[in-house]
Amino acid sequence: MRYIPRGVCSQAIDVELDGDIVKSVKFTGGCNGNTKGVAALVQGMKVEDAVARMQGIDCNGRGTSCPDQLAKALLQAMEA
């Protein structure tokens, strides 16, 4: 599933789930090292656990961040 984030530097987040487990995440754009790190950390996690850790994280007063947008993407992927 492809998610188009809002309010952050990354341009897209591709998410693949295996049931309720995060199988893979790939960011397009954004801070390369940080987005790769976040993607690697959530791999193999339950969606609910990943969302609980990332939801609401702010980047420089934007009201959101790449991790927060990934949480939104994971929730949307679970609903699909």
C-alpha positions as CSV (number, residue, x, y, z in Angstrom):
1,M,0.0,0.0,0.0
2,R,1.3,3.5,-0.8
3,Y,0.5,6.3,1.6
4,I,1.1,10.0,0.6
5,P,2.3,11.8,3.8
6,R,1.3,15.4,4.6
7,G,3.4,18.0,6.4
8,V,6.7,16.2,6.2
9,C,9.7,16.0,3.8
10,S,9.1,12.4,2.7
11,Q,6.9,12.1,-0.5
12,A,5.6,8.6,-0.1
13,I,5.6,5.7,2.3
14,D,5.2,2.1,1.0
15,V,3.9,-0.3,3.6
16,E,3.6,-4.1,3.4
17,L,1.8,-6.0,6.1
18,D,1.5,-9.7,6.9
19,G,-1.7,-9.7,8.8
20,D,-1.1,-7.3,11.7
21,I,2.7,-7.5,11.4
22,V,4.8,-4.9,9.6
23,K,6.6,-6.8,6.8
24,S,8.3,-3.9,5.1
25,V,8.4,-0.1,5.0
26,K,10.0,2.1,2.4
27,F,10.1,5.9,2.5
28,T,10.6,8.0,-0.7
29,G,12.3,11.3,0.2
30,G,12.8,12.6,3.7
31,C,15.9,12.3,5.8
32,N,17.5,9.2,4.3
33,G,19.2,7.8,7.4
34,N,16.3,8.5,9.8
35,T,13.6,7.1,7.5
36,K,15.7,3.9,6.9
37,G,16.2,3.6,10.6
38,V,12.5,3.9,11.4
39,A,11.6,1.5,8.7
40,A,14.1,-1.1,10.0
41,L,13.0,-0.7,13.6
42,V,9.3,-1.3,12.9
43,Q,9.9,-4.4,10.7
44,G,8.5,-7.4,12.4
45,M,6.5,-5.4,14.9
46,K,2.8,-5.6,15.5
47,V,1.0,-2.6,13.8
48,E,-0.6,-1.6,17.1
49,D,2.8,-1.5,18.9
50,A,4.4,0.5,16.2
51,V,1.6,3.0,16.1
52,A,1.6,3.4,19.9
53,R,5.3,4.3,19.8
54,M,5.2,6.7,16.8
55,Q,1.8,8.4,16.8
56,G,2.0,12.0,17.8
57,I,5.8,12.5,17.4
58,D,6.4,16.1,16.2
59,C,9.2,17.3,13.9
60,N,10.2,21.0,14.5
61,G,6.7,22.2,15.4
62,R,5.1,20.8,12.3
63,G,2.5,18.9,14.3
64,T,3.6,15.7,12.6
65,S,6.7,13.8,11.6
66,C,7.8,11.0,9.4
67,P,7.2,8.5,12.2
68,D,3.8,10.0,12.9
69,Q,2.9,9.8,9.2
70,L,4.1,6.1,9.2
71,A,1.7,5.5,12.1
72,K,-1.1,6.9,10.0
73,A,0.0,4.8,7.0
74,L,0.0,1.6,9.1
75,L,-3.5,2.4,10.4
76,Q,-4.8,3.0,6.9
77,A,-3.2,-0.3,5.7
78,M,-4.9,-2.2,8.5
79,E,-8.2,-0.8,7.5
80,A,-7.7,-1.7,3.8
